């Protein structure tokens, strides 16, 4: 018996036969799990549309595979014979002339392949999910869940443990809050009374009292934030009113406060004002 189909030749590569003087031994390598698996193999190999199966071609290859199994004396499962009969029945039904209407047009009827297509689709879904379920089953072999909560031993009158839900925890938290006495938290804010006018008088008094120059950093050491802000505003106001002079060597350096000298300011030239080594601001 010849094997003409390339598909059957490909499948036959999975079967090896060894003959000795005493007997012939047939070795069957992993094959198809059933007729649907074989059909699915044909469809995937040839990249066929499962909704438009070329039934004549598939039937031919399926029957040649059955003959191949008989050739190698393999046990032929009954379900393969049933599928072969189904394929031949579908093929015969598709060869029948179609009904036409009074205009000579074919009347669309039920596709005889529809039931087979649904079986293939369902088989494909089960085949794809099988490895996932097998992995989960293997994982569950190493897990054991605690049970029999109703038979837990209790100590005296203590209530047995139970599986608490999120709502049980929320109720317990609410009861704990209700039993906690309310405590009023107070925070005392100490106001530091100082104004720009007062700080202006202080700076003028320090300069008149003999201080040739004042350091802004030294004035504000250990003082609260409101004192620093008011002092800075007082310095700006005094500089604006030509009551003091302020110097700063570089950006963000300490601010030096000097008494205002009118003659010195008049003698300054434009080059000295624009000198980058020292900046003098009135």
C-alpha positions as CSV (number, residue, x, y, z in Angstrom):
1,X,0.0,0.0,0.0
2,X,1.5,3.3,-1.1
3,X,1.5,6.5,1.0
4,X,1.0,9.4,-1.3
5,X,0.0,12.2,1.0
6,X,2.8,14.4,2.4
7,X,0.9,14.8,5.6
8,X,0.9,11.0,6.2
9,X,4.5,10.8,5.2
10,X,5.3,13.4,7.9
11,X,3.2,11.6,10.5
12,X,4.8,8.2,9.6
13,X,8.2,9.7,10.7
14,X,6.9,9.3,14.2
15,X,6.6,5.6,13.9
16,X,9.6,3.2,13.8
17,X,9.5,-0.5,13.0
18,X,12.3,-3.0,13.9
19,X,12.2,-6.6,12.6
20,X,14.3,-9.4,14.1
21,X,14.5,-13.1,13.4
22,X,11.9,-13.9,16.0
23,X,9.3,-11.2,15.7
24,X,8.5,-7.7,14.5
25,X,8.3,-5.0,17.1
26,X,6.4,-1.8,16.5
27,X,7.5,1.2,18.5
28,X,5.0,4.0,18.6
29,X,6.3,7.5,19.5
30,X,4.0,10.2,20.9
31,X,1.1,10.6,18.6
32,X,-2.3,12.4,18.6
33,X,-4.6,12.2,21.6
34,X,-7.7,11.8,19.5
35,X,-9.4,12.5,16.1
36,X,-9.9,16.2,16.9
37,X,-6.3,16.5,17.8
38,X,-5.4,15.1,14.4
39,X,-7.8,17.5,12.6
40,X,-6.3,20.4,14.5
41,X,-2.8,19.3,13.4
42,X,-3.9,19.4,9.8
43,X,-5.5,22.8,10.1
44,X,-2.6,24.4,12.0
45,X,0.0,22.9,9.7
46,X,-1.6,24.2,6.5
47,X,-2.8,27.4,8.2
48,X,-6.4,26.8,7.2
49,X,-9.4,28.7,8.3
50,X,-11.2,26.7,10.9
51,X,-14.5,28.3,9.8
52,X,-14.0,27.3,6.2
53,X,-12.4,23.8,6.3
54,X,-11.7,22.2,2.9
55,X,-13.6,19.0,3.9
56,X,-12.5,16.9,0.8
57,X,-8.8,17.6,1.5
58,X,-9.1,17.0,5.2
59,X,-11.1,13.8,4.7
60,X,-8.5,12.4,2.3
61,X,-5.6,13.0,4.7
62,X,-7.6,11.7,7.7
63,X,-8.4,8.4,5.9
64,X,-4.8,8.0,4.8
65,X,-3.7,8.4,8.4
66,X,-6.1,5.6,9.4
67,X,-4.7,3.4,6.6
68,X,-1.3,4.1,7.9
69,X,-2.3,3.0,11.4
70,X,-3.6,-0.2,9.9
71,X,-0.5,-0.7,7.9
72,X,1.7,-0.6,11.0
73,X,-0.7,-2.8,12.9
74,X,-1.5,-0.1,15.4
75,X,-4.6,-0.4,17.6
76,X,-7.2,1.7,15.8
77,X,-9.4,3.6,18.3
78,X,-13.1,3.6,17.7
79,X,-13.3,7.3,17.9
80,X,-11.1,7.7,14.8
81,X,-13.5,5.5,12.9
82,X,-16.4,7.6,14.0
83,X,-14.6,10.8,12.9
84,X,-13.8,9.2,9.6
85,X,-17.5,8.4,9.1
86,X,-18.5,11.9,10.1
87,X,-16.0,13.4,7.6
88,X,-17.3,11.3,4.8
89,X,-20.9,12.1,5.7
90,X,-20.0,15.8,5.6
91,X,-18.2,15.4,2.3
92,X,-21.2,13.6,0.8
93,X,-23.6,16.2,2.1
94,X,-21.5,19.0,0.5
95,X,-21.5,17.2,-2.9
96,X,-25.3,17.2,-3.0
97,X,-26.8,19.9,-5.3
98,X,-28.0,22.9,-3.5
99,X,-31.6,24.0,-3.5
100,X,-32.4,27.0,-5.8
101,X,-35.2,29.4,-5.7
102,X,-37.5,30.5,-8.6
103,X,-34.8,32.9,-9.8
104,X,-32.1,30.2,-10.0
105,X,-30.2,31.4,-7.0
106,X,-28.9,29.0,-4.5
107,X,-30.7,29.0,-1.1
108,X,-28.3,29.3,1.8
109,X,-28.8,26.4,4.1
110,X,-27.1,25.1,7.2
111,X,-23.4,24.4,6.8
112,X,-22.8,20.7,7.4
113,X,-19.4,21.6,8.8
114,X,-20.8,23.8,11.6
115,X,-21.0,21.1,14.3
116,X,-17.5,19.9,13.5
117,X,-16.2,23.5,13.7
118,X,-17.7,24.0,17.1
119,X,-16.2,20.8,18.3
120,X,-12.7,21.9,17.1
121,X,-13.1,25.3,18.7
122,X,-14.1,23.8,22.0
123,X,-11.3,21.2,21.8
124,X,-8.8,24.1,21.1
125,X,-9.9,26.0,24.2
126,X,-9.5,22.9,26.4
127,X,-6.1,22.1,24.8
128,X,-4.8,25.6,25.4
129,X,-5.9,25.7,29.1
130,X,-4.7,22.2,29.9
131,X,-1.0,23.2,30.6
132,X,-2.2,26.1,32.8
133,X,-4.4,23.7,34.9
134,X,-1.6,21.1,35.0
135,X,0.8,23.8,36.4
136,X,-1.8,24.9,39.0
137,X,-2.4,21.3,40.0
138,X,1.3,20.7,40.4
139,X,1.6,23.9,42.5
140,X,-1.4,22.9,44.7
141,X,0.4,19.6,45.6
142,X,2.7,21.6,47.8
143,X,0.0,23.7,49.5
144,X,-2.2,22.6,52.4
145,X,-4.9,24.8,53.7
146,X,-6.0,24.9,57.3
147,X,-9.6,23.7,57.9
148,X,-11.9,22.4,60.7
149,X,-12.2,25.8,62.4
150,X,-15.3,24.7,64.3
151,X,-13.2,22.1,66.3
152,X,-10.5,24.5,67.5
153,X,-9.8,24.1,71.2
154,X,-10.8,26.9,73.6
155,X,-9.2,28.0,76.9
156,X,-11.9,28.4,79.5
157,X,-14.5,31.0,78.5
158,X,-12.4,32.5,75.8
159,X,-14.2,32.7,72.4
160,X,-12.7,30.5,69.7
161,X,-10.8,32.1,66.9
162,X,-12.6,32.6,63.6
163,X,-11.8,33.8,60.2
164,X,-12.1,37.5,60.6
165,X,-13.2,39.6,57.6
166,X,-12.3,43.2,56.8
167,X,-15.6,44.3,58.3
168,X,-14.9,42.5,61.5
169,X,-11.6,44.3,61.8
170,X,-13.3,47.7,61.2
171,X,-15.9,47.0,63.9
172,X,-13.1,46.1,66.3
173,X,-11.2,49.2,65.5
174,X,-14.4,51.3,66.0
175,X,-14.9,49.8,69.4
176,X,-11.3,50.5,70.4
177,X,-11.7,54.1,69.4
178,X,-14.9,54.4,71.5
179,X,-13.1,53.1,74.6
180,X,-10.2,55.5,74.2
181,X,-10.7,58.7,76.2
182,X,-10.7,61.8,74.2
183,X,-7.7,64.0,74.7
184,X,-7.5,67.6,73.7
185,X,-4.1,68.5,72.2
186,X,-3.2,72.1,72.8
187,X,-0.3,74.1,71.2
188,X,0.8,77.4,72.7
189,X,1.9,80.0,70.2
190,X,4.2,82.7,71.6
191,X,3.9,86.0,69.9
192,X,7.1,88.0,69.5
193,X,6.1,91.7,69.7
194,X,8.3,93.8,67.4
195,X,7.6,96.3,64.7
196,X,9.7,97.8,61.9
197,X,9.7,101.2,63.6
198,X,11.1,99.6,66.8
199,X,13.8,97.8,64.9
200,X,14.7,100.9,63.0
201,X,15.3,102.7,66.3
202,X,17.4,99.8,67.6
203,X,19.7,99.8,64.5
204,X,20.1,103.6,64.6
205,X,20.9,103.4,68.3
206,X,23.6,100.7,67.7
207,X,25.3,102.8,65.0
208,X,25.1,106.0,67.0
209,X,26.4,104.2,70.1
210,X,29.8,103.6,68.5
211,X,29.3,100.5,66.3
212,X,31.2,101.3,63.0
213,X,29.5,98.4,61.2
214,X,26.8,95.8,62.0
215,X,26.5,92.3,60.7
216,X,23.0,91.2,59.8
217,X,23.8,87.6,60.7
218,X,25.1,88.6,64.2
219,X,22.0,90.7,64.9
220,X,19.7,87.8,64.1
221,X,21.5,84.9,65.8
222,X,19.2,83.0,68.0
223,X,16.2,85.1,67.2
224,X,12.8,83.8,66.0
225,X,11.8,84.1,62.4
226,X,9.5,87.1,62.9
227,X,12.5,89.0,64.3
228,X,14.6,88.2,61.3
229,X,11.9,89.3,58.8
230,X,11.2,92.5,60.6
231,X,14.9,93.4,60.9
232,X,15.4,92.8,57.2
233,X,12.4,95.0,56.3
234,X,13.8,97.7,58.7
235,X,17.2,97.6,56.9
236,X,15.5,98.0,53.5
237,X,13.4,100.9,54.8
238,X,16.4,102.6,56.3
239,X,18.5,102.2,53.1
240,X,15.6,103.6,51.1
241,X,15.5,106.7,53.3
242,X,19.3,107.1,53.1
243,X,19.7,106.5,56.8
244,X,22.2,103.7,56.4
245,X,24.4,102.1,53.8
246,X,24.5,98.3,53.2
247,X,27.3,96.2,51.6
248,X,27.4,92.6,50.4
249,X,30.5,91.1,49.0
250,X,28.7,88.4,47.0
251,X,25.2,87.0,46.5
252,X,23.8,85.4,49.7
253,X,26.8,86.6,51.7
254,X,26.3,88.5,55.0
255,X,24.8,92.0,54.9
256,X,27.0,94.6,56.5
257,X,25.2,97.8,57.8
258,X,27.2,101.1,57.8
259,X,26.3,104.6,58.9
260,X,25.2,106.8,56.0
261,X,27.9,109.3,54.9
262,X,26.7,111.8,52.4
263,X,30.2,113.1,51.3
264,X,31.4,109.6,50.5
265,X,28.4,108.9,48.3
266,X,28.9,112.1,46.4
267,X,32.6,111.4,45.7
268,X,31.9,107.9,44.3
269,X,32.4,107.7,40.6
270,X,30.4,105.5,38.2
271,X,33.4,103.1,37.9
272,X,33.4,102.5,41.6
273,X,29.7,101.9,41.7
274,X,30.0,99.3,38.9
275,X,33.0,97.7,40.5
276,X,32.4,93.9,40.8
277,X,34.6,93.4,43.8
278,X,32.3,95.2,46.3
279,X,28.7,96.3,45.9
280,X,27.4,99.4,47.7
281,X,23.7,100.0,47.9
282,X,21.9,103.0,49.2
